[in-house]
Amino acid sequence: MVHAFVLIEAELAQVADLAEALADVDGVAEVYSVASDDADLVAIIRVRRHEDLAEVVTGALAPIRERTEKLLADEAGLDKLLAHGAQRARPVARETMTQVTERVGFLPAAGAG
């Protein structure tokens, strides 16, 4: 039996979905979320042969790699996607910073309000 620990970096918002998807992959025995500078998830793979390990890793990660390459190839589309994400994040960040400012006791920034 071959055992492998695969460290995976992921966007924070995608960790839960990615962990769930990985847990459904044949050969992936366990998936853990970790607080580390090196990884966000650890997938434990258990297969019979080294060739099976290569199949699990490349098979599971190929769609993720392809999606990343597609996004990076379309700079205008990526800029649009990032701008949309930033637009959605601003109200959440603004509210969070308002709460932090109130709880810590800082005065609001000039022009804020």
SENU-270045 format. One record per residue: residue number from 1; residue in three letters; x, y, z of N, C-alpha, C, O in turn. Coordinates in Angstrom, 2 decimals. Layout:
% residues N
R; i; aa; n.x; n.y; n.z; ca.x; ca.y; ca.z; c.x; c.y; c.z; o.x; o.y; o.z
R; NUM; Ala; X; Y; Z; X; Y; Z; X; Y; Z; X; Y; Z
...
% end
This chain:
% residues 113
R; i; aa; n.x; n.y; n.z; ca.x; ca.y; ca.z; c.x; c.y; c.z; o.x; o.y; o.z
R; 1; Met; 0.85; -1.18; 0.00; 0.00; 0.00; 0.00; 0.89; 1.24; 0.00; 1.87; 1.31; 0.75
R; 2; Val; 0.56; 2.20; -0.84; 1.29; 3.46; -0.94; 0.46; 4.54; -0.25; -0.73; 4.67; -0.50
R; 3; His; 1.12; 5.31; 0.61; 0.47; 6.41; 1.31; 1.18; 7.70; 0.91; 2.41; 7.73; 0.82
R; 4; Ala; 0.41; 8.75; 0.68; 1.01; 10.04; 0.35; 0.23; 11.15; 1.04; -0.99; 11.08; 1.17
R; 5; Phe; 0.97; 12.15; 1.47; 0.37; 13.34; 2.06; 0.56; 14.46; 1.04; 1.69; 14.82; 0.72
R; 6; Val; -0.53; 15.00; 0.54; -0.46; 16.04; -0.47; -0.89; 17.36; 0.16; -2.00; 17.49; 0.67
R; 7; Leu; 0.02; 18.35; 0.12; -0.26; 19.68; 0.66; -0.85; 20.53; -0.45; -0.32; 20.58; -1.56
R; 8; Ile; -1.95; 21.20; -0.15; -2.68; 21.96; -1.17; -2.93; 23.38; -0.67; -3.44; 23.58; 0.43
R; 9; Glu; -2.57; 24.35; -1.50; -2.90; 25.74; -1.21; -4.20; 26.08; -1.92; -4.43; 25.64; -3.05
R; 10; Ala; -5.05; 26.85; -1.26; -6.34; 27.21; -1.85; -6.76; 28.58; -1.36; -6.30; 29.05; -0.32
R; 11; Glu; -7.63; 29.21; -2.12; -8.22; 30.46; -1.67; -9.11; 30.15; -0.47; -9.81; 29.14; -0.47
R; 12; Leu; -9.08; 30.99; 0.53; -9.83; 30.76; 1.76; -11.30; 30.44; 1.49; -11.87; 29.54; 2.10
R; 13; Ala; -11.90; 31.19; 0.59; -13.33; 31.00; 0.30; -13.61; 29.65; -0.36; -14.75; 29.20; -0.36
R; 14; Gln; -12.59; 29.02; -0.93; -12.77; 27.76; -1.65; -12.36; 26.52; -0.86; -12.53; 25.40; -1.34
R; 15; Val; -11.81; 26.70; 0.33; -11.26; 25.57; 1.08; -12.32; 24.49; 1.33; -12.07; 23.32; 1.08
R; 16; Ala; -13.48; 24.87; 1.83; -14.50; 23.88; 2.17; -14.98; 23.12; 0.93; -15.09; 21.89; 0.96
R; 17; Asp; -15.25; 23.84; -0.17; -15.71; 23.18; -1.39; -14.64; 22.27; -1.97; -14.93; 21.17; -2.42
R; 18; Leu; -13.39; 22.74; -1.94; -12.30; 21.93; -2.47; -12.09; 20.68; -1.62; -11.86; 19.60; -2.16
R; 19; Ala; -12.17; 20.83; -0.32; -12.01; 19.67; 0.57; -13.09; 18.63; 0.30; -12.82; 17.43; 0.26
R; 20; Glu; -14.30; 19.09; 0.11; -15.41; 18.18; -0.18; -15.20; 17.47; -1.52; -15.44; 16.27; -1.64
R; 21; Ala; -14.76; 18.23; -2.52; -14.52; 17.64; -3.84; -13.39; 16.62; -3.78; -13.48; 15.55; -4.38
R; 22; Leu; -12.33; 16.95; -3.05; -11.20; 16.02; -2.93; -11.60; 14.74; -2.20; -11.14; 13.66; -2.54
R; 23; Ala; -12.45; 14.88; -1.19; -12.87; 13.70; -0.42; -13.63; 12.71; -1.29; -13.69; 11.52; -0.96
R; 24; Asp; -14.21; 13.17; -2.37; -14.97; 12.30; -3.28; -14.09; 11.62; -4.33; -14.57; 10.78; -5.08
R; 25; Val; -12.82; 11.96; -4.38; -11.90; 11.39; -5.37; -11.47; 10.00; -4.92; -11.04; 9.82; -3.78
R; 26; Asp; -11.58; 9.02; -5.81; -11.12; 7.67; -5.49; -9.63; 7.69; -5.15; -8.83; 8.26; -5.88
R; 27; Gly; -9.28; 7.07; -4.05; -7.89; 7.03; -3.62; -7.59; 8.04; -2.53; -6.62; 7.88; -1.78
R; 28; Val; -8.40; 9.09; -2.42; -8.20; 10.07; -1.35; -8.92; 9.54; -0.11; -10.15; 9.47; -0.07
R; 29; Ala; -8.13; 9.17; 0.88; -8.69; 8.55; 2.08; -9.21; 9.57; 3.09; -10.24; 9.37; 3.73
R; 30; Glu; -8.48; 10.69; 3.22; -8.84; 11.71; 4.21; -8.41; 13.08; 3.70; -7.44; 13.20; 2.95
R; 31; Val; -9.15; 14.11; 4.12; -8.80; 15.49; 3.78; -8.95; 16.32; 5.05; -9.97; 16.25; 5.74
R; 32; Tyr; -7.93; 17.11; 5.35; -7.95; 17.96; 6.53; -7.64; 19.40; 6.16; -6.78; 19.67; 5.33
R; 33; Ser; -8.36; 20.31; 6.81; -8.04; 21.73; 6.71; -6.97; 22.01; 7.76; -7.08; 21.57; 8.91
R; 34; Val; -5.92; 22.74; 7.37; -4.83; 23.03; 8.29; -4.51; 24.52; 8.29; -4.72; 25.21; 7.29
R; 35; Ala; -3.99; 24.98; 9.40; -3.54; 26.37; 9.51; -2.02; 26.35; 9.39; -1.31; 26.10; 10.36
R; 36; Ser; -1.55; 26.62; 8.19; -0.12; 26.52; 7.94; 0.29; 27.53; 6.88; -0.53; 27.91; 6.04
R; 37; Asp; 1.54; 27.94; 6.91; 2.05; 28.80; 5.85; 2.26; 28.02; 4.56; 2.30; 28.59; 3.47
R; 38; Asp; 2.39; 26.70; 4.69; 2.70; 25.85; 3.54; 1.47; 25.33; 2.81; 1.55; 25.04; 1.61
R; 39; Ala; 0.34; 25.21; 3.49; -0.83; 24.59; 2.86; -2.10; 24.98; 3.60; -2.09; 25.38; 4.76
R; 40; Asp; -3.22; 24.84; 2.87; -4.53; 25.07; 3.45; -5.26; 23.75; 3.70; -6.11; 23.64; 4.58
R; 41; Leu; -4.90; 22.75; 2.90; -5.49; 21.42; 3.02; -4.39; 20.36; 2.96; -3.36; 20.56; 2.32
R; 42; Val; -4.63; 19.25; 3.63; -3.78; 18.08; 3.50; -4.69; 16.94; 3.07; -5.67; 16.62; 3.74
R; 43; Ala; -4.36; 16.33; 1.93; -5.10; 15.17; 1.46; -4.22; 13.94; 1.67; -3.06; 13.92; 1.26
R; 44; Ile; -4.78; 12.94; 2.30; -4.06; 11.68; 2.50; -4.56; 10.71; 1.45; -5.75; 10.39; 1.38
R; 45; Ile; -3.63; 10.24; 0.64; -3.96; 9.34; -0.45; -3.44; 7.95; -0.11; -2.30; 7.80; 0.32
R; 46; Arg; -4.29; 6.95; -0.30; -3.90; 5.56; -0.07; -4.28; 4.76; -1.30; -5.46; 4.64; -1.65
R; 47; Val; -3.27; 4.22; -1.96; -3.47; 3.41; -3.17; -2.55; 2.20; -3.12; -1.65; 2.12; -2.28
R; 48; Arg; -2.78; 1.26; -4.02; -1.99; 0.02; -4.02; -0.61; 0.20; -4.65; 0.37; -0.38; -4.18
R; 49; Arg; -0.52; 1.02; -5.72; 0.75; 1.12; -6.45; 1.12; 2.58; -6.67; 0.26; 3.46; -6.60
R; 50; His; 2.40; 2.83; -6.92; 2.86; 4.20; -7.21; 2.19; 4.74; -8.46; 1.90; 5.94; -8.54
R; 51; Glu; 1.94; 3.90; -9.43; 1.27; 4.33; -10.66; -0.14; 4.84; -10.35; -0.62; 5.79; -10.98
R; 52; Asp; -0.79; 4.20; -9.38; -2.13; 4.65; -8.97; -2.06; 6.02; -8.30; -2.96; 6.85; -8.46
R; 53; Leu; -0.98; 6.25; -7.56; -0.79; 7.55; -6.91; -0.68; 8.66; -7.97; -1.31; 9.71; -7.84
R; 54; Ala; 0.11; 8.41; -8.99; 0.25; 9.39; -10.06; -1.09; 9.66; -10.72; -1.40; 10.81; -11.06
R; 55; Glu; -1.88; 8.63; -10.91; -3.21; 8.77; -11.53; -4.14; 9.62; -10.66; -4.85; 10.49; -11.17
R; 56; Val; -4.14; 9.37; -9.36; -5.00; 10.14; -8.45; -4.60; 11.60; -8.46; -5.45; 12.48; -8.61
R; 57; Val; -3.31; 11.88; -8.30; -2.84; 13.26; -8.21; -3.09; 14.01; -9.51; -3.66; 15.11; -9.50
R; 58; Thr; -2.68; 13.44; -10.63; -2.86; 14.16; -11.90; -4.33; 14.21; -12.31; -4.78; 15.21; -12.87
R; 59; Gly; -5.07; 13.16; -12.04; -6.48; 13.14; -12.40; -7.30; 14.14; -11.61; -8.18; 14.80; -12.16
R; 60; Ala; -7.01; 14.27; -10.34; -7.76; 15.18; -9.48; -7.36; 16.63; -9.69; -8.20; 17.53; -9.60
R; 61; Leu; -6.09; 16.85; -9.98; -5.61; 18.22; -10.09; -5.68; 18.78; -11.50; -5.63; 20.00; -11.68
R; 62; Ala; -5.79; 17.94; -12.50; -5.83; 18.41; -13.89; -6.94; 19.43; -14.14; -6.68; 20.47; -14.74
R; 63; Pro; -8.17; 19.18; -13.70; -9.22; 20.18; -13.94; -8.93; 21.52; -13.27; -9.25; 22.57; -13.82
R; 64; Ile; -8.34; 21.49; -12.09; -8.00; 22.72; -11.38; -6.92; 23.48; -12.15; -7.01; 24.69; -12.34
R; 65; Arg; -5.89; 22.75; -12.60; -4.81; 23.37; -13.37; -5.35; 23.96; -14.68; -4.97; 25.08; -15.06
R; 66; Glu; -6.21; 23.23; -15.37; -6.76; 23.71; -16.63; -7.58; 24.98; -16.43; -7.49; 25.91; -17.23
R; 67; Arg; -8.37; 25.02; -15.38; -9.18; 26.22; -15.09; -8.26; 27.41; -14.78; -8.52; 28.52; -15.23
R; 68; Thr; -7.21; 27.18; -14.02; -6.26; 28.24; -13.69; -5.58; 28.77; -14.95; -5.48; 29.98; -15.14
R; 69; Glu; -5.13; 27.87; -15.81; -4.46; 28.28; -17.05; -5.41; 29.07; -17.94; -5.01; 30.06; -18.56
R; 70; Lys; -6.67; 28.65; -18.00; -7.67; 29.36; -18.81; -7.89; 30.78; -18.27; -7.96; 31.73; -19.04
R; 71; Leu; -8.00; 30.90; -16.96; -8.20; 32.22; -16.36; -6.99; 33.13; -16.60; -7.15; 34.31; -16.93
R; 72; Leu; -5.80; 32.59; -16.44; -4.59; 33.39; -16.61; -4.35; 33.80; -18.06; -3.74; 34.83; -18.32
R; 73; Ala; -4.83; 33.00; -19.00; -4.64; 33.29; -20.42; -5.50; 34.46; -20.88; -5.16; 35.14; -21.85
R; 74; Asp; -6.61; 34.70; -20.21; -7.54; 35.77; -20.59; -7.38; 36.93; -19.61; -8.13; 37.04; -18.64
R; 75; Glu; -6.39; 37.80; -19.87; -6.10; 38.88; -18.93; -7.28; 39.83; -18.74; -7.56; 40.24; -17.61
R; 76; Ala; -7.97; 40.17; -19.82; -9.11; 41.08; -19.70; -10.22; 40.43; -18.87; -10.83; 41.07; -18.02
R; 77; Gly; -10.46; 39.16; -19.12; -11.48; 38.44; -18.35; -11.09; 38.30; -16.89; -11.94; 38.41; -16.00
R; 78; Leu; -9.80; 38.07; -16.64; -9.32; 37.95; -15.27; -9.45; 39.29; -14.54; -9.86; 39.33; -13.39
R; 79; Asp; -9.10; 40.39; -15.23; -9.26; 41.72; -14.62; -10.72; 41.98; -14.28; -11.03; 42.53; -13.22
R; 80; Lys; -11.61; 41.59; -15.18; -13.05; 41.78; -14.94; -13.51; 40.94; -13.73; -14.27; 41.42; -12.89
R; 81; Leu; -13.04; 39.70; -13.66; -13.39; 38.82; -12.55; -12.87; 39.38; -11.23; -13.58; 39.37; -10.22
R; 82; Leu; -11.63; 39.86; -11.23; -11.05; 40.44; -10.01; -11.78; 41.71; -9.59; -12.01; 41.93; -8.41
R; 83; Ala; -12.14; 42.54; -10.56; -12.88; 43.78; -10.26; -14.24; 43.45; -9.66; -14.69; 44.11; -8.72
R; 84; His; -14.90; 42.44; -10.21; -16.20; 42.02; -9.68; -16.06; 41.53; -8.24; -16.87; 41.87; -7.38
R; 85; Gly; -15.02; 40.72; -7.97; -14.78; 40.23; -6.62; -14.49; 41.37; -5.65; -14.98; 41.37; -4.52
R; 86; Ala; -13.70; 42.33; -6.10; -13.38; 43.49; -5.26; -14.64; 44.30; -4.95; -14.83; 44.76; -3.83
R; 87; Gln; -15.49; 44.46; -5.95; -16.74; 45.20; -5.78; -17.63; 44.51; -4.74; -18.25; 45.17; -3.91
R; 88; Arg; -17.69; 43.20; -4.79; -18.50; 42.43; -3.83; -17.88; 42.47; -2.43; -18.61; 42.43; -1.44
R; 89; Ala; -16.55; 42.54; -2.35; -15.86; 42.49; -1.05; -15.89; 43.83; -0.32; -15.84; 43.86; 0.91
R; 90; Arg; -15.97; 44.94; -1.06; -15.89; 46.26; -0.42; -16.91; 46.47; 0.70; -16.51; 46.90; 1.78
R; 91; Pro; -18.19; 46.20; 0.49; -19.15; 46.42; 1.58; -18.86; 45.57; 2.82; -19.02; 46.02; 3.95
R; 92; Val; -18.43; 44.35; 2.60; -18.10; 43.46; 3.71; -16.89; 44.00; 4.46; -16.89; 44.05; 5.69
R; 93; Ala; -15.86; 44.42; 3.72; -14.66; 44.97; 4.34; -14.98; 46.26; 5.08; -14.47; 46.50; 6.17
R; 94; Arg; -15.81; 47.09; 4.47; -16.18; 48.37; 5.10; -16.87; 48.11; 6.44; -16.55; 48.75; 7.45
R; 95; Glu; -17.82; 47.17; 6.46; -18.53; 46.86; 7.70; -17.58; 46.26; 8.74; -17.67; 46.59; 9.92
R; 96; Thr; -16.70; 45.40; 8.31; -15.73; 44.80; 9.23; -14.84; 45.87; 9.84; -14.60; 45.87; 11.05
R; 97; Met; -14.35; 46.78; 9.02; -13.47; 47.84; 9.52; -14.23; 48.79; 10.45; -13.66; 49.31; 11.40
R; 98; Thr; -15.51; 49.02; 10.18; -16.33; 49.86; 11.07; -16.43; 49.19; 12.44; -16.28; 49.86; 13.47
R; 99; Gln; -16.68; 47.89; 12.45; -16.78; 47.17; 13.72; -15.45; 47.16; 14.46; -15.41; 47.34; 15.68
R; 100; Val; -14.36; 46.97; 13.75; -13.03; 46.97; 14.37; -12.74; 48.34; 14.97; -12.29; 48.44; 16.11
R; 101; Thr; -13.02; 49.38; 14.20; -12.77; 50.75; 14.67; -13.56; 51.03; 15.95; -13.03; 51.60; 16.90
R; 102; Glu; -14.83; 50.62; 15.97; -15.67; 50.85; 17.16; -15.17; 50.05; 18.36; -15.10; 50.58; 19.47
R; 103; Arg; -14.83; 48.80; 18.15; -14.43; 47.92; 19.26; -13.07; 48.28; 19.83; -12.83; 48.15; 21.03
R; 104; Val; -12.17; 48.72; 18.96; -10.83; 49.07; 19.41; -10.82; 50.48; 19.98; -9.96; 50.82; 20.80
R; 105; Gly; -11.77; 51.31; 19.55; -11.85; 52.66; 20.08; -11.18; 53.71; 19.24; -10.95; 54.83; 19.70
R; 106; Phe; -10.85; 53.36; 17.99; -10.26; 54.35; 17.09; -11.35; 55.31; 16.62; -12.53; 54.96; 16.56
R; 107; Leu; -10.92; 56.52; 16.28; -11.84; 57.47; 15.68; -12.01; 57.08; 14.20; -11.08; 56.57; 13.58
R; 108; Pro; -13.20; 57.33; 13.65; -13.40; 57.02; 12.22; -12.42; 57.83; 11.36; -12.03; 58.93; 11.73
R; 109; Ala; -12.05; 57.26; 10.23; -11.16; 57.94; 9.30; -11.84; 59.19; 8.76; -13.06; 59.23; 8.66
R; 110; Ala; -11.04; 60.20; 8.40; -11.58; 61.42; 7.85; -12.36; 61.09; 6.59; -11.86; 60.38; 5.72
R; 111; Gly; -13.57; 61.61; 6.48; -14.40; 61.37; 5.30; -15.21; 60.09; 5.40; -16.05; 59.83; 4.55
R; 112; Ala; -14.98; 59.28; 6.43; -15.76; 58.04; 6.59; -17.09; 58.39; 7.25; -17.22; 59.35; 8.00
R; 113; Gly; -18.04; 57.59; 6.94; -19.27; 57.85; 7.64; -20.39; 57.43; 6.88; -21.53; 57.57; 7.32
% end
